Each structure stands twice: as structure tokens, then as C-alpha cells.
Amino acid sequence: MPWVTILILIPLVTSLVLALVPARERRMGRGIALAGSLLALAASIVVLALFDRDLAVLQQVDHLDWIPTVGVSWDVGVDGISIWLVLLTTVIFTLGTVAACQRLPQQRGTAFLSLIMLAEAGLLGLFTAGDLILFYVFWEFMLIPFALLIWNWGGSDRRSAGLIFVAYTMVGSLLMLVAIVATGIIAMDHTGQLSFLMRDLTGVPYGEATATLLLAGFLLAFAIKIPLWPFHGWLPRVYSQAPIVVTILLAAVMSKAGVYGLLRVGVPLFPEGVGNLIIPVAILALVGIIYGSLLAWRAPTMRLLVGYSSVAHLGFIVLGIIVIDRMAAQGAVLQMVNHGIVAAAAFVVVMIIARGTGTEDIDRLGGLAKGAPRLAVAFLFVTMAALALPGSNAFVGEFFILGGVFDQYAWMAVIAMLGVIYAAVYMLRMYQTTMNGPPRGVQDQGRAAEMTGRDAIILVPLILMMVWIALWPGSLVTPTRASTDLAVAPAQIALERPVDQIGVLPDRAAAVPAAAVGSRAPERQP
Amino acid sequence: MATALAWIVLVVPLISGVVLAGWPKEPPHAVTRVLGVGSILVAFILSAVVFAGLVGNAADDRSFVSSAFEWISIGGVKVDLAILVDPLSVMMMLIITGVGFLIHLYSVEYMEHDPDYRRFFACMNLFVFAMLLLVLAANFFFLIVGWAFVGLASYLLIGFWYQRPAAVAAAKKAFVINVIGDVGLVLGAFLILRTLGTLDYGEAFARAPEVGAQSGTALAICLLLFVGAAAKSAQVPLHTWLPDAMEGPTPVSALIHAATMVTAGVYLIVRCHAFFDISWLAGDIVAFVGAITLLLAATVALQQVDIKRVLAWSTVSQVGYMVMAVGLGAYASGMFMLMAHAFYKAALFLAAGIIIHALGDEQSLDRMGGLRKPLRVAFFGMAAGCLAIAGIPGFAGFFAKDDVLSSALTYGGFGVFCWVVGVVGAFLTALYMFRLLFRAFFGPEPAGGYNPRPHPSRWWMAVPVVILGILSIVGGWLQVPFGWRELDTWLAPVLGTGAEIVEPTHGAEVITIIVSVVAALGGIALAWWLFGADPDRRLRLARVAAGPRRVMDDAWEFDRAYDDLFVEPGRDVADVMATKVEPAGPQGLITGTVAVMRGAARVVSASQSGMVRAYAFWMVLGISLAGIIIALVVAGAS
């Protein structure tokens, strides 16, 4: 069975069905959306069950020539870098759908759900695409549902936020499309055919200058999506104007698109170009870590605080990828999942508090712990994970990212540590100001903000996942190892790193794809 | 066998803490007591069994590593969830669970009227678990995890009364300073990982000499580890959180902020002695910091009016002695003092707690006096503790402090400086502790008397104070000058017998005993003259040296300096970022981009059909052409 294709089709079909459901049939709409998201979750678990952790290359590949003359194909599959992101997507979207169903917008509720499912299909397609054109199609495709969700159901400034989201991200993506087309054509000299399959394009010697240029073309798109400082300007507007459920989805899942692209596409396809970009990108990431932390510290609302903290956290992930180190890259892959879970949980907490108190302004709240002790415990948990307390799931990722960074460029790790300290300052500011001290801005000691059973359905699974990863991170990291090693190995070779740092030998890296994929074995020139 | 029991010791407090935390409603007090206190008693008994087991083994067969499972394997580095049971960790286990049990027992009565009874014991159990993890960890990763968990427990318990703004602020301060320490520790671990390729204690310590004796790397590793140690153990300049931590309930101060957690830095240095052995400069820096801390904190303790703050500064000072000792390579002496201090400082804090409890949360020495008769148990505990900490012969502090000081004297050179500082510190210690004793327990009652009358405590609180008071006496008899050195022998398998280990000579011991006893008696005599014989004398002398005393009262202005140097400028920079840079830079980038796109759209739409499909077609075509052109140019050029 082509499970990966089925996985993408389930939310797509659900979305289309929901679009046909009349707006007044809210009950039916809820049922269909929940069923669709659960089915997608089930399909992703099947994909996980079939996953072979020892295989480095894309597996469970569904290949279908689409427009053969220009080398475009439907080519989807999973590898160690994407497998957990696929699971993250289906899990978070299931929880997001539950949250959306609990408080469905009064206006066109079924359309709201339909667009959420469409966004899920887009993200699943992005994380499984094995073809650059397909990657690009999904990259743009997922913009539409998200933009419409913001445009129609967002806050008071939703129109401008929606427009900015589309326009700004599209500018970056256009350059990526240029780079994709250029890559395919330049590679033709080497592979003898026009192909946009990533496995065909791996190992093409572009020469340093060309590789740098092509990578830079991709990088702008990634940088805006991540967002890397100073391209993060859309984030505060979008995160604060989007419906909170959409903010959860954006922060938890969509924010991984950029870093995923960097590790899955940028670094392995253009290893010769990486060397020139390590220092500039790392500096932007470091600035983002400190800048994001400072703005989070001074943020007026909880949403902005968590949003800016995401800029800082993603800076750590970018750093982990760009220094080209096995340990740091594996830490970065783990941290993508961790950040998805923790950011989702943090925004769920914001959602619960805002609903109970009617405000998201940090300084207008206080002392909620007395009336909402259960929320206080859950919030404390999330706070500790968000500031990456050693022993939390986020710390594992951060520790090994920075450990790897320290190995390659010790000064970067030292600077990044400032972000670790600031994280404690701003996260405790949010927790203590709202939860501790004398009650403020609430009646009845904040009992209205207490976590209900319906909230627990969303928040408790997230917390359980955090506990799971904290207790046994090896269970997540081991399946990612082979693919991550393979992704960074060409760049490590290009950078002439010591052999003992390289996880996969070059000849194996070149030989495995042909053997494992079985179809369309690339004809490599000697 | 030993390791299996140690695993149980580790998880029992965790399980009881989790059960208490997860109990649906506030459980009956009896349940909380059984779970909260019983679990620590079980842990103590099992620790004693582990200890007995090790005693039964030969000296070179007392170190066991037990790995639960491969926790993570990443980038060629493997980390196991593993514990190390050896003489050092077992000694710490006994102190943590033993003193911990007594303080838990005491809390049963002390916290009785608090509505959050269960939360208190859940956090205390979490702390014991975290502290055990810290000392039992067999690699740097889990050391850091335990290190941070004790910080979390400390945060939760300092801020236990979370509606008090002062408690909330103190909790945050403690947490953030401890994160600074964590960063040092993590960077130290990174440097070890980078140099030796492992985070495992066994391998790292065995291969420590490969780092290079007296090399810059060895120095850097030691100093980074020491940043962590200094933050946790409240050493200058990272000491400012500990006095504020007194906002927590008194049993918390006794357990976490006196007996166990704040000594974790000393444990860390002893545990990592293999690195300190190969860098004498690092050791001397550590000792210097300890010496400065012990002196500075002692001067501040002289001025405090809050009874708990006197004890807090005294703790900073006493830990300074330990840090000085281990910095000079007198590891066993430092551990000896750690143990003795756990006994007498816990006795002092718990006795102070009886006073605070009896007087209805009164902590000011100005509102105390003449408590000798109504609070006999507290008086016993406080007197035993004071005699011990002052170093009166026969009491635990005497043996421990003299061990530290005579080791310093034996070290020679820089050690002599440390010895002088230590002797001055001993004089000050006797002075400030007996000031507390005389002002609280002697003299007349405060004006207006006590209302209500102070009530003696029940046995829950009395028994731990009495036991700790007795331990403040007999606890020191492990190492007696010219007699026996039991602790040195016990720790020898861990510490080795290298040339770096300092053991005091007899001459040094004789000189130290005479000088330090004279200093202590001098301090007590001065305290009696100032505060005991005539309670009004201190009021008459209030204006003497007012300036220096104000500086000491403000704890040498560290807090204000940090505010001026770090907090305020940081806030200003952040505000400039938020109000100036962000709107102009990143937001301006967006506004500009969107404006350009809108303009372009307007120009295009004037000349085009306006159909969406046509736009899309032209866009894709244009981009593809651009890509092809770039590709051809690049291909032509290369």
C-alpha cells in the first residue's frame, strides 16, 4: 500500500468533503474533521511502524511520473529527518482539530475545519516530498489555507496580517523556485536528464561558487519561514492576529518547514556551498537567539512572548544544522519535535488563560495559581520545558545541539548560552506574573482560568509526550541517526572535517540511494 | 546488591512525591505524613544498608556502576542512565536521607497549619530525589539533570508562599543565578566532551591526565565547573540569592539552603578532583574565592537582625571554608566539614524555626530575648550548634574546622593566607553566632512581652532538634587530631593517594588548635561583653563605625551593583530593541516589501487582463525563465 500517499490524501479528501458540508451542519462537520484527523494519525502510525531505522535514504517511496518531459514527478516518502515531523504534524493537527471543534467559530465553522485539514495535507506533503518541484508546490500550497484562516477568523488586524503573511513568505519562495529551476538545469550536465528528484540531485558537483549561490537562493525562503533574524517581522503580527488554534499549528508545525528544508534540502544538495554560509547564517541565528530573548522578555502579551521565544528557539535549531556536526544535527532534529510539542503546549496554556480571564496582557494578570491549581502545575511543566531545564525534553535537544556546536565553534556555543539564561528570565516572568503574587485582573482568585477536562484532553497528551522524550530521548533519536548522518556527511567531506566525525562514508552515501530506491537509479558519471 | 538498593533509595522519594502531587484532592494529613516522611525514612534505612554493605567489602571493592538502560546515543556519544555507588556517594546519601528525614519529621508539625501541606511534602520529596540523583549520577549529563532539579525544587520551595511578592522575587533570583551556574557546568561538560570524547565519570576521570597537567584546558574545565559550584554553593560573586532564599519555610532553609543543596558545589569539586589535581592554579583560585566568601559573609552576618538571615550568611561563610579546603586539595577535610556543618547548621535552623513558630512568625532579633526558659529544646539545639560552629573543643565544628585550617597551613605559601583568613573568620563566626544566642535567649524579654506566650513545641519538632544537637557534638569524632582519621580512610579509594592530596602535619595541627580556640573564645567573650552582660550596651554603641556597618548591612552592595551593571542596562537594551530596532528593522523590511509588491501589482494590473490565471501563468513563466538564464550564466561562467 502506498501509505505515504494515503497519508497525504486523507486530510486532503477530508478537507474537500468538509467544504461540501453546509455551514449549519456543524455537528456533522465536527465529526468529519475529527474522523479525518484521527485517520491521518492512524496512517502516520502505520508509516512509523513500517519505518526501517537503519535506512538512511528516503523509504516507503511512492513514485509516479507526473510531467516526465520536464522531470516533475509525484515522489513522496519518509526518512529519519521527516518521520517524526510527520508524526508531529498528525498529532498536533489532531489535537488542534479537537481544540477547534470545542470552540468552533460561529461563522462558517465547517469551512474553518476544512482549511485546517487542507493545511495538514500541505504540511504532510512538504515533509514527505522527494522531488524539489513537489516540495515547492507544497511549500506554497500550505500558505493558502493558513492565510485564509487568518484573513477570515483572525483578530482585529487580521486582513493586514494575512496579506503580510502571504506576500512576505512568497517573496522568499519565488527566489527558491528560481534556485530550484536553476538547480535542475545545471544538474542536467551531470546526470544527463532533467530531474528534480532530490536523490538524483544529491552528489552533483556544482563547484563552490555555484553551490553557494544556489543554496543562498533556497536560504532566503527558509530564513523567512523559520524565521531567521531579521526576517521574522511577520511572526509577531501573524501569531497575535491568527485565531489561537491556528497560532498553535503555525508555531508547532509550520515553523519546522524552514529548518526541515535547510537540513533535508539545503545542506545535503549543496555541500560545497555550505562552507561559505556557516558563519553568516550562524551569526544571524545567534543574533536571533539574543534578540528574540530580549523581545520576549519585554513582550506585553503572552502570545508575543511565546512567539518571540520561538525566534530564539529556532535560532538554536538553525545553529545546530549549520555548523555541520553529527551531534548538533541530530540534536536539531530532536529539537524540531521538542519545540513543536512545547510551543503547542505553551500556546494552549495561553489559550486557556485568555479564555478564562479575557486578556492576554501579562501585566494585567496575577495570582491565578490560587484559583487554578491544576493549570498552575501544567503551566509550570510547560515553563520548565520551554526554558529547557536540564531533565526536560527540550534540554536534551539543546544540550546536544550546543555540545556539537561547541565542538566545531566553541565561541558560538558560549554566545548561545546567553539565550539559555534569558530563557529562564522571560519564561519565569510569564509564569510568575500570571500565576503568582496577589490576584490581579480576575475575580474569584482566577477560578475561571482553571483547566477543565476539555482542556486536559489537549494539554495532557502534550505533557505526556514531553515526559516520554525526557525519560527516553534515545527512542526518538535512534531512528533519525542514519538519515541525519547522511545529510551532513557530504558537507563534512567538503569542509574536510576529521574522518572520525563523519558518520557515513562517502562511497556508501553515494551507493546506497541507488540500491535502496530500486527505481530510476541515477546514472552517475565517473 | 548495593546498586539495586541504591536505585530503590533513588526512586522511593520520587514515587512518594509524585503520588502526593497527583493525589486528586488535599489528602488527609496522616497520608501525607506516611508518604512524605516515611519514604525518606525508608531511603535512609536502605542507605544505611548500602553503607554497611560497602563497609563489609575490601577498600578497593567499594565502587559500583549500575546502568539502567542506554538513554541516548547521539553523534558517537553514548549516555546511560546510570548510577555510581562509591564511598563518596554513599556518604552523601547518608547525609541527605538522614538529615533529610529529621527535617521532614520536623516539618510535620511546623507546616501543620498550612493549607498546602501536601504540596510542601511533595516538593520536599522531589528535592530529596533530585539531590540523590545529583550525588548518585555516574556521568556529567545526569549530574547536570540532578543539579537542575535541585534548583527547581529550591525554586518551588523558596516561592512556596507564592502570594508573597518577596518570596516570588527571591525564587526567581535563586533560579536565574542557578541557571548561570548550570551554564558554567554545561560548558565544562562540553569541554570535557570535546577534549576526552566522553561524559562518563569513570572514563573522564581516568583519562583526565590526557588533558595536560597545568594546561589551559585543564584550567578552563576546572573554572567552568567551579562556576556551577559557586552558583549552587553561594560563593562570591554568585552568592546573593541565598540570603533572599530565606523567604521559604524554615525547614526548607535547614534542608536545602544549609545542610545539603548548598554543599553540592563542594561535592562537585571533590567528585571532579581528578581535574583539579592537574591544575594547581584552578585550585588556588577556588580556594581564594572560598576565603573571600567566608570572610565577607561573616562580616555581613554580624549586622543582620533577621534570625534566619544571620544563619543564611553564616551558611555562605561556612561553605566558604569547605570550598577553600577543597580548593587547596584537602578534599577529605572539606567533606568532613560538609558533614559536620549539615548537623550543626540544621540544628541551628530548626532551633530558630522553633522560635519563629512559637512567636507566630516573628524573625527579628529585636523582638526576641529571654527565650532560654520557655523554649528549652530550642535553647539546647541553638547552644549546641553555636558551640559547634564556633569550634569549641569536643564539638563537631572544632574537629572539622581545625582539619581544614591545619591542612591549609600544611599546604604552605598561599595556604598560609587562607589559614589567616580562616582564623579571622573563626573569630567572627564565634562573635556573630553568640550575638544571636545572647540576644535571643538571654537578657530581658522585648518591651511589651510576648503575646501570646511562646509555646514549647511537640515531639515532632523537638526530637529532630535534640538529635541534631547531639550530632553537633559527636559528629566530629570521626577525625580526631593525633588520634584517628576515619573519614580520610573511608574516602581514600575515591580520592586516591596522589601527591596533590593534603593531609595536615602534627605541627600544623598544634598551632591551629591553639590559635583557633583562642580566636573562638575571644569572639564569644566579645559577644558576651557586647550583647550578653549588658543588653543596653549595643544600643549605646549604635553609632560606632556606622558607615562601615551600613555597608556590611547592605551586604557590600552586591545587589545594587548587579542591578546597575546588568539588570538595568539589559532592560534598557531590550527596550531599545523592542521600541526602536524592531519597528524600523524587521517590521520596516516587511512594510517595504509589501509596498513594493503592491506597487508592482498596480503597474502590472494596468497593462494586463487582471485574470488570476494569467497572473499565475506569467509568474511561473517569468520565474522559470529567470532560473534558466541564471543557470546558463552560471554554467557558462564555471
Interface residues (C-beta under 8 A of the other chain):
Chain A: L163 I164 A167 Y168 V171 L174 L177 V178 A179 I180 V181 A182 I185 I186 D189 Y206 G207 A209 T210 L213 W229 P230 F231 H232 G233 W234 R237 Y291 L294 L295 W297 R298 A299 D325 R326 M327 A328 A329 Q330 G331 G367 A369 K370 V377 M384 L387 L389 P390 G391 F395 V396 F399 F400 L402 G403 G404 F406 D407 A410 A413 V414 M417 V420 I421 A424 V425 L428 Q432 M435 N436 G437 P438 P439 W472 P473 G474 V477 T478 R481 D500 Q501 G503
Chain B: A21 F69 E70 W71 I72 S73 I74 G75 G76 V77 F141 I144 V145 W147 A148 F149 L152 G159 Y162 Q163 P165 V168 A171 K172 F175 V176 V179 I180 D182 V183 V186 L187 A189 F190 L191 L193 R194 G570 R571 V573 A574 D575 M577 A578 V581 E582 G585 P586 Q587 G588 L589 I590 T593 V594 M597 M619 I623 S624 A626 G627 I628 I630 A631 L632 V634 A635 A637 S638
